[in-house]
Amino acid sequence: MALAKNSLALCIQALGDRLYDSNPLIRSKAAQSLAELADEAVIPILCKALDNEPNPDVVCQIMDAIVLIRAC
Protein backbone atom coordinates (compact mmCIF):
# COMPACT_ATOMS: atom_id res chain seq x y z
CA MET A 1 0.00 0.00 0.00
CA ALA A 2 1.45 3.34 -1.05
CA LEU A 3 1.53 6.30 1.29
CA ALA A 4 -0.78 9.23 0.66
CA LYS A 5 1.08 12.19 -0.83
CA ASN A 6 0.94 14.30 2.34
CA SER A 7 2.04 11.35 4.47
CA LEU A 8 4.92 10.66 2.13
CA ALA A 9 6.02 14.30 2.33
CA LEU A 10 5.97 14.15 6.13
CA CYS A 11 8.01 10.94 6.14
CA ILE A 12 10.56 12.42 3.75
CA GLN A 13 10.87 15.56 5.89
CA ALA A 14 11.25 13.64 9.14
CA LEU A 15 13.82 11.23 7.73
CA GLY A 16 15.64 14.04 5.95
CA ASP A 17 16.02 15.82 9.28
CA ARG A 18 17.55 12.65 10.76
CA LEU A 19 20.32 12.82 8.14
CA TYR A 20 21.80 15.59 10.33
CA ASP A 21 21.50 13.81 13.67
CA SER A 22 24.63 13.77 15.83
CA ASN A 23 24.56 9.95 15.89
CA PRO A 24 26.01 8.39 12.72
CA LEU A 25 23.88 5.26 13.17
CA ILE A 26 20.72 7.39 13.08
CA ARG A 27 21.98 9.13 9.93
CA SER A 28 22.73 5.79 8.31
CA LYS A 29 19.30 4.35 9.17
CA ALA A 30 17.63 7.52 7.88
CA ALA A 31 19.35 7.10 4.52
CA GLN A 32 18.33 3.46 4.41
CA SER A 33 14.73 4.34 5.24
CA LEU A 34 14.65 7.05 2.58
CA ALA A 35 15.85 4.49 0.03
CA GLU A 36 12.99 2.18 1.00
CA LEU A 37 10.51 4.92 0.11
CA ALA A 38 11.84 4.63 -3.47
CA ASP A 39 10.81 8.18 -4.32
CA GLU A 40 13.07 10.26 -6.56
CA ALA A 41 12.15 13.36 -4.55
CA VAL A 42 14.58 12.24 -1.84
CA ILE A 43 17.63 12.23 -4.10
CA PRO A 44 18.38 15.97 -3.70
CA ILE A 45 17.99 15.57 0.07
CA LEU A 46 20.45 12.68 0.08
CA CYS A 47 22.89 14.56 -2.15
CA LYS A 48 22.85 17.58 0.15
CA ALA A 49 23.49 15.36 3.18
CA LEU A 50 26.27 13.58 1.30
CA ASP A 51 28.10 16.88 0.78
CA ASN A 52 28.26 17.44 4.55
CA GLU A 53 28.74 13.87 5.82
CA PRO A 54 32.02 13.26 7.70
CA ASN A 55 31.50 9.55 8.47
CA PRO A 56 32.64 7.19 5.67
CA ASP A 57 30.14 4.49 6.67
CA VAL A 58 27.26 6.94 6.42
CA VAL A 59 28.62 8.23 3.11
CA CYS A 60 28.42 4.66 1.77
CA GLN A 61 24.87 4.25 3.08
CA ILE A 62 23.76 7.51 1.46
CA MET A 63 25.38 6.53 -1.83
CA ASP A 64 23.72 3.11 -1.67
CA ALA A 65 20.36 4.80 -1.06
CA ILE A 66 20.80 6.97 -4.16
CA VAL A 67 21.72 3.97 -6.29
CA LEU A 68 18.74 1.96 -5.01
CA ILE A 69 16.32 4.76 -5.74
CA ARG A 70 17.70 5.26 -9.24
CA ALA A 71 17.31 1.51 -9.88
CA CYS A 72 13.57 1.57 -9.13
C-alpha positions as MATLAB code, in Angstrom:
seq = 'MALAKNSLALCIQALGDRLYDSNPLIRSKAAQSLAELADEAVIPILCKALDNEPNPDVVCQIMDAIVLIRAC';
ca = [
       0.000    0.000    0.000;
       1.449    3.343   -1.047;
       1.527    6.297    1.290;
      -0.777    9.227    0.665;
       1.077   12.194   -0.834;
       0.938   14.300    2.339;
       2.038   11.346    4.473;
       4.925   10.657    2.131;
       6.020   14.296    2.326;
       5.969   14.152    6.129;
       8.012   10.937    6.142;
      10.561   12.416    3.754;
      10.869   15.558    5.892;
      11.255   13.636    9.145;
      13.822   11.228    7.729;
      15.637   14.042    5.951;
      16.016   15.819    9.277;
      17.546   12.648   10.760;
      20.318   12.819    8.140;
      21.798   15.588   10.329;
      21.499   13.809   13.671;
      24.629   13.770   15.831;
      24.555    9.949   15.894;
      26.006    8.387   12.716;
      23.884    5.258   13.170;
      20.722    7.392   13.081;
      21.980    9.133    9.928;
      22.730    5.789    8.313;
      19.298    4.353    9.166;
      17.626    7.519    7.878;
      19.348    7.103    4.515;
      18.327    3.455    4.407;
      14.728    4.339    5.238;
      14.648    7.054    2.576;
      15.848    4.489    0.035;
      12.991    2.185    1.004;
      10.514    4.920    0.106;
      11.838    4.628   -3.471;
      10.808    8.184   -4.316;
      13.071   10.262   -6.564;
      12.151   13.360   -4.545;
      14.577   12.239   -1.836;
      17.634   12.232   -4.102;
      18.376   15.974   -3.701;
      17.989   15.570    0.073;
      20.445   12.680    0.082;
      22.894   14.558   -2.150;
      22.855   17.576    0.153;
      23.487   15.360    3.180;
      26.270   13.584    1.298;
      28.103   16.883    0.781;
      28.264   17.436    4.554;
      28.742   13.870    5.825;
      32.019   13.258    7.695;
      31.500    9.550    8.472;
      32.639    7.194    5.674;
      30.140    4.489    6.670;
      27.262    6.944    6.422;
      28.615    8.228    3.112;
      28.416    4.664    1.775;
      24.871    4.249    3.083;
      23.758    7.506    1.465;
      25.375    6.529   -1.834;
      23.720    3.110   -1.668;
      20.364    4.804   -1.059;
      20.798    6.974   -4.155;
      21.715    3.968   -6.287;
      18.744    1.964   -5.007;
      16.315    4.764   -5.736;
      17.701    5.256   -9.241;
      17.307    1.509   -9.878;
      13.571    1.569   -9.133;
];
